Amino acid sequence: MNNLAFESLRKAMVDSQIRPNKVFDLDVIGAFSAVPKEIFVPKQLQDIAYIDEDINLSGGRCIMEAMIMGRLFQSLNLRSTDSVMTIASSTGYAAAVLSHLVASVIGIESRAPMVEKAQNSVSTLGIGNVAFVKSRLQDGLASEAPYNAIFIEGGVEYIPDALFDQLAEGGRLAAVLRVHDQQVGQACIWTKTNDAISMSALFNAQIPVLDEFKVKPKFSF
């Protein structure tokens, strides 16, 4: 498939998946229009890079479907001066989209091959305000905190306090929360105000839960 074909598919994704699904922020729409998603998926999946579903990658990672990602980015109310951290950044697509919306993005990924893939992809595109770090997802990267926004690309059963601690005052965290005994999750925004965290549920969403954010079972004797 050539570049023109991918451009056509990217435009179709924006026009049929993002715009009709309550994403009206022109900056967010423009960011999705600017990033060639096919660069961030394995070659064998490039033909389905713009499918209206999560794209499952190796090691329990995925690229979130565009509609959910777009609505979450819009709900973060991002500013051009913001510093953002993405968690489970995998091959770097979400970070690349965010790079068009904010001043700086740090992607946290525990899998070294994905960190390398992400770095190579943003370098190929000439994106200079994104960096990827190999680290435990639950830890984030406190040395670069505070962040105006944090985005977790995957389902969560809980949010570690360490991530909330890295939010700036007024900072927002976006993720899909799915309690372990429920089939459908909810896209949510957590906001930090006076060191207190409040949560707002936005809409139903389905995405696999990241192993790192599953509640550990309690054993009884």
Contacts in CASP RR format, 6 or more apart in sequence:
PFRMAT RR
TARGET T0000
AUTHOR 0000-0000-0000
METHOD contacts of the structure
MODEL  1
MNNLAFESLRKAMVDSQIRPNKVFDLDVIGAFSAVPKEIFVPKQLQDIAY
IDEDINLSGGRCIMEAMIMGRLFQSLNLRSTDSVMTIASSTGYAAAVLSH
LVASVIGIESRAPMVEKAQNSVSTLGIGNVAFVKSRLQDGLASEAPYNAI
FIEGGVEYIPDALFDQLAEGGRLAAVLRVHDQQVGQACIWTKTNDAISMS
ALFNAQIPVLDEFKVKPKFSF
1 38 0 8 1.000
1 46 0 8 1.000
1 47 0 8 1.000
6 36 0 8 1.000
6 38 0 8 1.000
6 46 0 8 1.000
6 49 0 8 1.000
6 50 0 8 1.000
9 49 0 8 1.000
9 50 0 8 1.000
10 32 0 8 1.000
10 33 0 8 1.000
10 36 0 8 1.000
10 37 0 8 1.000
10 50 0 8 1.000
11 33 0 8 1.000
12 50 0 8 1.000
13 32 0 8 1.000
13 37 0 8 1.000
13 50 0 8 1.000
13 52 0 8 1.000
13 66 0 8 1.000
14 29 0 8 1.000
14 30 0 8 1.000
14 32 0 8 1.000
14 33 0 8 1.000
14 66 0 8 1.000
16 52 0 8 1.000
17 52 0 8 1.000
17 65 0 8 1.000
17 66 0 8 1.000
17 67 0 8 1.000
18 28 0 8 1.000
18 29 0 8 1.000
18 32 0 8 1.000
18 66 0 8 1.000
18 67 0 8 1.000
18 70 0 8 1.000
19 29 0 8 1.000
21 67 0 8 1.000
21 71 0 8 1.000
22 71 0 8 1.000
23 29 0 8 1.000
23 67 0 8 1.000
23 70 0 8 1.000
23 71 0 8 1.000
23 74 0 8 1.000
24 74 0 8 1.000
25 73 0 8 1.000
25 74 0 8 1.000
27 78 0 8 1.000
27 100 0 8 1.000
27 101 0 8 1.000
28 70 0 8 1.000
28 73 0 8 1.000
28 74 0 8 1.000
28 101 0 8 1.000
30 100 0 8 1.000
31 73 0 8 1.000
31 97 0 8 1.000
31 98 0 8 1.000
31 100 0 8 1.000
31 101 0 8 1.000
32 66 0 8 1.000
32 70 0 8 1.000
32 97 0 8 1.000
34 97 0 8 1.000
34 100 0 8 1.000
35 93 0 8 1.000
35 96 0 8 1.000
35 97 0 8 1.000
35 100 0 8 1.000
35 125 0 8 1.000
36 125 0 8 1.000
37 49 0 8 1.000
37 50 0 8 1.000
37 63 0 8 1.000
37 93 0 8 1.000
38 46 0 8 1.000
38 49 0 8 1.000
38 50 0 8 1.000
39 121 0 8 1.000
39 124 0 8 1.000
39 125 0 8 1.000
40 49 0 8 1.000
40 63 0 8 1.000
40 91 0 8 1.000
40 92 0 8 1.000
40 93 0 8 1.000
40 96 0 8 1.000
40 117 0 8 1.000
40 118 0 8 1.000
40 121 0 8 1.000
41 49 0 8 1.000
41 55 0 8 1.000
41 57 0 8 1.000
41 63 0 8 1.000
41 91 0 8 1.000
41 93 0 8 1.000
42 57 0 8 1.000
45 55 0 8 1.000
48 55 0 8 1.000
49 55 0 8 1.000
50 66 0 8 1.000
52 65 0 8 1.000
52 66 0 8 1.000
52 67 0 8 1.000
53 65 0 8 1.000
54 62 0 8 1.000
54 63 0 8 1.000
54 64 0 8 1.000
54 65 0 8 1.000
54 207 0 8 1.000
54 208 0 8 1.000
55 62 0 8 1.000
55 63 0 8 1.000
56 62 0 8 1.000
56 208 0 8 1.000
57 63 0 8 1.000
57 90 0 8 1.000
57 91 0 8 1.000
57 114 0 8 1.000
58 111 0 8 1.000
59 111 0 8 1.000
60 208 0 8 1.000
60 210 0 8 1.000
60 211 0 8 1.000
61 88 0 8 1.000
61 90 0 8 1.000
61 91 0 8 1.000
61 109 0 8 1.000
61 111 0 8 1.000
61 114 0 8 1.000
61 153 0 8 1.000
62 90 0 8 1.000
62 153 0 8 1.000
62 154 0 8 1.000
62 207 0 8 1.000
62 208 0 8 1.000
63 90 0 8 1.000
63 91 0 8 1.000
63 93 0 8 1.000
63 94 0 8 1.000
63 153 0 8 1.000
64 94 0 8 1.000
64 153 0 8 1.000
64 154 0 8 1.000
64 207 0 8 1.000
65 207 0 8 1.000
68 176 0 8 1.000
68 187 0 8 1.000
68 205 0 8 1.000
68 207 0 8 1.000
69 94 0 8 1.000
69 97 0 8 1.000
69 153 0 8 1.000
71 187 0 8 1.000
71 202 0 8 1.000
71 203 0 8 1.000
72 151 0 8 1.000
72 174 0 8 1.000
72 187 0 8 1.000
72 189 0 8 1.000
72 202 0 8 1.000
73 97 0 8 1.000
73 98 0 8 1.000
73 101 0 8 1.000
73 151 0 8 1.000
73 174 0 8 1.000
75 172 0 8 1.000
75 174 0 8 1.000
75 187 0 8 1.000
75 189 0 8 1.000
75 202 0 8 1.000
76 149 0 8 1.000
76 151 0 8 1.000
76 172 0 8 1.000
76 174 0 8 1.000
76 189 0 8 1.000
77 172 0 8 1.000
78 84 0 8 1.000
78 98 0 8 1.000
78 101 0 8 1.000
78 102 0 8 1.000
78 148 0 8 1.000
78 149 0 8 1.000
79 102 0 8 1.000
79 148 0 8 1.000
80 101 0 8 1.000
80 102 0 8 1.000
80 103 0 8 1.000
81 102 0 8 1.000
81 103 0 8 1.000
82 101 0 8 1.000
82 102 0 8 1.000
82 103 0 8 1.000
82 148 0 8 1.000
82 149 0 8 1.000
83 102 0 8 1.000
83 103 0 8 1.000
83 104 0 8 1.000
83 105 0 8 1.000
83 106 0 8 1.000
83 144 0 8 1.000
83 146 0 8 1.000
83 147 0 8 1.000
83 148 0 8 1.000
83 149 0 8 1.000
83 168 0 8 1.000
84 98 0 8 1.000
84 102 0 8 1.000
84 104 0 8 1.000
84 105 0 8 1.000
84 106 0 8 1.000
84 147 0 8 1.000
84 148 0 8 1.000
84 149 0 8 1.000
84 150 0 8 1.000
84 151 0 8 1.000
85 105 0 8 1.000
85 106 0 8 1.000
85 107 0 8 1.000
85 108 0 8 1.000
85 140 0 8 1.000
85 141 0 8 1.000
85 144 0 8 1.000
85 145 0 8 1.000
85 147 0 8 1.000
85 149 0 8 1.000
85 150 0 8 1.000
85 151 0 8 1.000
85 166 0 8 1.000
86 92 0 8 1.000
86 94 0 8 1.000
86 95 0 8 1.000
86 98 0 8 1.000
86 105 0 8 1.000
86 106 0 8 1.000
86 107 0 8 1.000
86 108 0 8 1.000
86 150 0 8 1.000
86 151 0 8 1.000
86 152 0 8 1.000
86 153 0 8 1.000
87 107 0 8 1.000
87 108 0 8 1.000
87 137 0 8 1.000
87 140 0 8 1.000
87 150 0 8 1.000
87 151 0 8 1.000
87 152 0 8 1.000
87 153 0 8 1.000
87 163 0 8 1.000
88 108 0 8 1.000
88 109 0 8 1.000
88 137 0 8 1.000
88 152 0 8 1.000
88 153 0 8 1.000
88 154 0 8 1.000
88 210 0 8 1.000
88 212 0 8 1.000
89 95 0 8 1.000
89 107 0 8 1.000
89 108 0 8 1.000
89 109 0 8 1.000
89 114 0 8 1.000
89 118 0 8 1.000
89 132 0 8 1.000
89 153 0 8 1.000
90 109 0 8 1.000
90 111 0 8 1.000
90 114 0 8 1.000
90 118 0 8 1.000
90 153 0 8 1.000
91 114 0 8 1.000
91 117 0 8 1.000
91 118 0 8 1.000
91 121 0 8 1.000
92 107 0 8 1.000
92 114 0 8 1.000
92 117 0 8 1.000
92 118 0 8 1.000
92 121 0 8 1.000
92 122 0 8 1.000
92 130 0 8 1.000
92 132 0 8 1.000
94 151 0 8 1.000
94 153 0 8 1.000
95 105 0 8 1.000
95 107 0 8 1.000
95 118 0 8 1.000
95 122 0 8 1.000
95 130 0 8 1.000
95 132 0 8 1.000
96 121 0 8 1.000
96 122 0 8 1.000
96 125 0 8 1.000
96 127 0 8 1.000
96 130 0 8 1.000
98 105 0 8 1.000
98 130 0 8 1.000
98 151 0 8 1.000
99 105 0 8 1.000
99 122 0 8 1.000
99 127 0 8 1.000
99 128 0 8 1.000
99 129 0 8 1.000
99 130 0 8 1.000
102 129 0 8 1.000
102 148 0 8 1.000
102 149 0 8 1.000
103 129 0 8 1.000
104 129 0 8 1.000
104 130 0 8 1.000
104 131 0 8 1.000
105 129 0 8 1.000
105 130 0 8 1.000
105 131 0 8 1.000
106 130 0 8 1.000
106 131 0 8 1.000
106 132 0 8 1.000
106 133 0 8 1.000
106 141 0 8 1.000
106 144 0 8 1.000
106 147 0 8 1.000
107 118 0 8 1.000
107 130 0 8 1.000
107 131 0 8 1.000
107 132 0 8 1.000
107 133 0 8 1.000
108 132 0 8 1.000
108 133 0 8 1.000
108 135 0 8 1.000
108 137 0 8 1.000
108 139 0 8 1.000
108 140 0 8 1.000
108 141 0 8 1.000
109 115 0 8 1.000
109 118 0 8 1.000
109 132 0 8 1.000
109 133 0 8 1.000
109 134 0 8 1.000
109 135 0 8 1.000
109 137 0 8 1.000
110 134 0 8 1.000
110 135 0 8 1.000
110 136 0 8 1.000
110 137 0 8 1.000
110 212 0 8 1.000
111 134 0 8 1.000
112 134 0 8 1.000
115 132 0 8 1.000
115 133 0 8 1.000
115 134 0 8 1.000
118 132 0 8 1.000
119 132 0 8 1.000
122 128 0 8 1.000
122 130 0 8 1.000
122 132 0 8 1.000
133 141 0 8 1.000
135 141 0 8 1.000
136 212 0 8 1.000
137 210 0 8 1.000
137 212 0 8 1.000
137 213 0 8 1.000
138 160 0 8 1.000
138 162 0 8 1.000
138 163 0 8 1.000
138 212 0 8 1.000
138 213 0 8 1.000
139 160 0 8 1.000
139 162 0 8 1.000
140 162 0 8 1.000
140 163 0 8 1.000
140 166 0 8 1.000
141 166 0 8 1.000
142 162 0 8 1.000
142 165 0 8 1.000
142 166 0 8 1.000
145 165 0 8 1.000
145 166 0 8 1.000
145 167 0 8 1.000
145 168 0 8 1.000
146 166 0 8 1.000
146 167 0 8 1.000
146 168 0 8 1.000
146 169 0 8 1.000
146 171 0 8 1.000
147 166 0 8 1.000
147 167 0 8 1.000
147 168 0 8 1.000
147 171 0 8 1.000
148 167 0 8 1.000
148 168 0 8 1.000
148 170 0 8 1.000
148 171 0 8 1.000
148 172 0 8 1.000
149 171 0 8 1.000
149 172 0 8 1.000
149 173 0 8 1.000
149 174 0 8 1.000
150 163 0 8 1.000
150 166 0 8 1.000
150 167 0 8 1.000
150 172 0 8 1.000
150 173 0 8 1.000
150 174 0 8 1.000
151 173 0 8 1.000
151 174 0 8 1.000
151 175 0 8 1.000
152 159 0 8 1.000
152 173 0 8 1.000
152 174 0 8 1.000
152 175 0 8 1.000
152 176 0 8 1.000
152 210 0 8 1.000
152 213 0 8 1.000
154 175 0 8 1.000
154 176 0 8 1.000
154 207 0 8 1.000
154 208 0 8 1.000
154 209 0 8 1.000
154 210 0 8 1.000
154 213 0 8 1.000
155 175 0 8 1.000
155 176 0 8 1.000
155 177 0 8 1.000
155 178 0 8 1.000
155 185 0 8 1.000
155 207 0 8 1.000
155 208 0 8 1.000
155 209 0 8 1.000
155 210 0 8 1.000
155 213 0 8 1.000
156 175 0 8 1.000
156 176 0 8 1.000
156 177 0 8 1.000
156 178 0 8 1.000
156 209 0 8 1.000
156 210 0 8 1.000
156 213 0 8 1.000
157 177 0 8 1.000
157 178 0 8 1.000
157 179 0 8 1.000
157 180 0 8 1.000
157 209 0 8 1.000
157 213 0 8 1.000
157 214 0 8 1.000
157 215 0 8 1.000
158 213 0 8 1.000
158 215 0 8 1.000
159 173 0 8 1.000
159 175 0 8 1.000
159 190 0 8 1.000
159 213 0 8 1.000
160 213 0 8 1.000
163 173 0 8 1.000
164 173 0 8 1.000
164 190 0 8 1.000
164 192 0 8 1.000
164 197 0 8 1.000
167 173 0 8 1.000
167 192 0 8 1.000
168 192 0 8 1.000
169 192 0 8 1.000
169 193 0 8 1.000
169 194 0 8 1.000
169 195 0 8 1.000
170 191 0 8 1.000
170 192 0 8 1.000
170 193 0 8 1.000
171 191 0 8 1.000
171 192 0 8 1.000
172 189 0 8 1.000
172 190 0 8 1.000
172 191 0 8 1.000
172 192 0 8 1.000
173 189 0 8 1.000
173 190 0 8 1.000
173 191 0 8 1.000
173 192 0 8 1.000
174 187 0 8 1.000
174 188 0 8 1.000
174 189 0 8 1.000
174 190 0 8 1.000
175 187 0 8 1.000
175 188 0 8 1.000
175 190 0 8 1.000
176 185 0 8 1.000
176 186 0 8 1.000
176 187 0 8 1.000
176 188 0 8 1.000
176 205 0 8 1.000
176 206 0 8 1.000
176 207 0 8 1.000
177 185 0 8 1.000
177 186 0 8 1.000
177 187 0 8 1.000
177 188 0 8 1.000
177 199 0 8 1.000
177 201 0 8 1.000
178 184 0 8 1.000
178 185 0 8 1.000
178 186 0 8 1.000
178 207 0 8 1.000
178 209 0 8 1.000
179 185 0 8 1.000
180 209 0 8 1.000
180 214 0 8 1.000
180 215 0 8 1.000
184 204 0 8 1.000
184 205 0 8 1.000
184 206 0 8 1.000
185 204 0 8 1.000
185 205 0 8 1.000
185 206 0 8 1.000
185 207 0 8 1.000
186 201 0 8 1.000
186 202 0 8 1.000
186 203 0 8 1.000
186 204 0 8 1.000
186 205 0 8 1.000
187 201 0 8 1.000
187 202 0 8 1.000
187 203 0 8 1.000
187 204 0 8 1.000
187 205 0 8 1.000
188 199 0 8 1.000
188 200 0 8 1.000
188 201 0 8 1.000
188 202 0 8 1.000
189 199 0 8 1.000
189 200 0 8 1.000
189 202 0 8 1.000
190 197 0 8 1.000
190 198 0 8 1.000
190 199 0 8 1.000
190 200 0 8 1.000
191 197 0 8 1.000
191 198 0 8 1.000
191 199 0 8 1.000
191 200 0 8 1.000
END
